[in-house]
């Protein structure tokens, strides 16, 4: 494994974080960077350096052919004063799976983990200490060959950047309204829906904009073939709490395998819930609501952890929950996961990795 070079580092100083951190607007002093050059045999000269802008040719392949993938994970200041990341091994695994699907080079797992630990340790002053706050970690990789032609790139840049963040929903853990869309699809089976690639997010923006015009926070995506089965909600995985089971859509290749998703599944199993991964149609959800057998719906993801639904609009039908109070199971899961992350509860599954 290559040693990480430290260059042009800023002197240590007390970090004064903004009082109200807006998600994704503030960045720490340093980044990790490593370049891939096929002609030189792969990845070379990994370094941690001062955060600055990157330069690239206007012919850089990422700008024309979209070879760009990323990840998102968090580090937390825990009650015992230590700093730990939540399940980084799963983010490393998923990023390398994304890389394989987009014909991009994989990152050595040990180097990836070492870079995460050393970068967060160096910029530990940027880890917020307030309740609900954390250090968001964004690894990103893109092709930067100056070449116009459709083929996999031969040169890539891999960067890890850090961003101290406040709660995803500054107003507190409140339920949000969601609109079902059958006008657009997020992804199709055998495509890149299971990858965390930039294009997936660009293609979701118009549907999200349409939902916001109607007063809804996000969209609920249906499958691309039949426009019938539930897939994801916004950029999150979805869970439907029915009378006798908790259902989350099975991974069909068009759904992102979320790290929070697998954590929630494990916790629900620990608690004795009947958690089932299967196809579930929007019509089944509507029928369960009419029968009084739909208890709640919530999304899961790194940014918000748990996001409960206040209502769901499906054509002319409104599935209504509370506008003010998140669902009981969603709140319980949010507390459980954040208690593990901040060290208030035993980490029985070894999810937290200390820096």
Buried (B, 14 or more C-beta within 10 A) or exposed (E): EBEBEEEEEEEEEEBEBEEEBEBEEBBBBBBBBBBBBEEEEEBEEBBBBEBEEEEBEEEBBBBBBBBBBBBBBBBBBBEEEEBBBBBBBBBBBBBBBBBEBBEBBBBBEEBBBBBBBBBBEBBBBBBBEEEBBBBBBBBBBBBBBEBEEEEBBBBBBBBBBBBBBBBBBEEEBBBBBBBBBEEBBBBBEEBBBBBBBBBBEEEBEEBBEBBEEEEBBBBBBBBBEEBBBBBBBBBBBBBBBBEEEBBBBEBBBBBBBBBBBBBBBBBBEEEEBEBBEEBBBBEBBBEBBEEEEBBBBBBBBBBBBBBBBBBBBBEEEEBEBBEEBBBEBBBBBBBBBBBBBBBEBEBEEEBBBEB
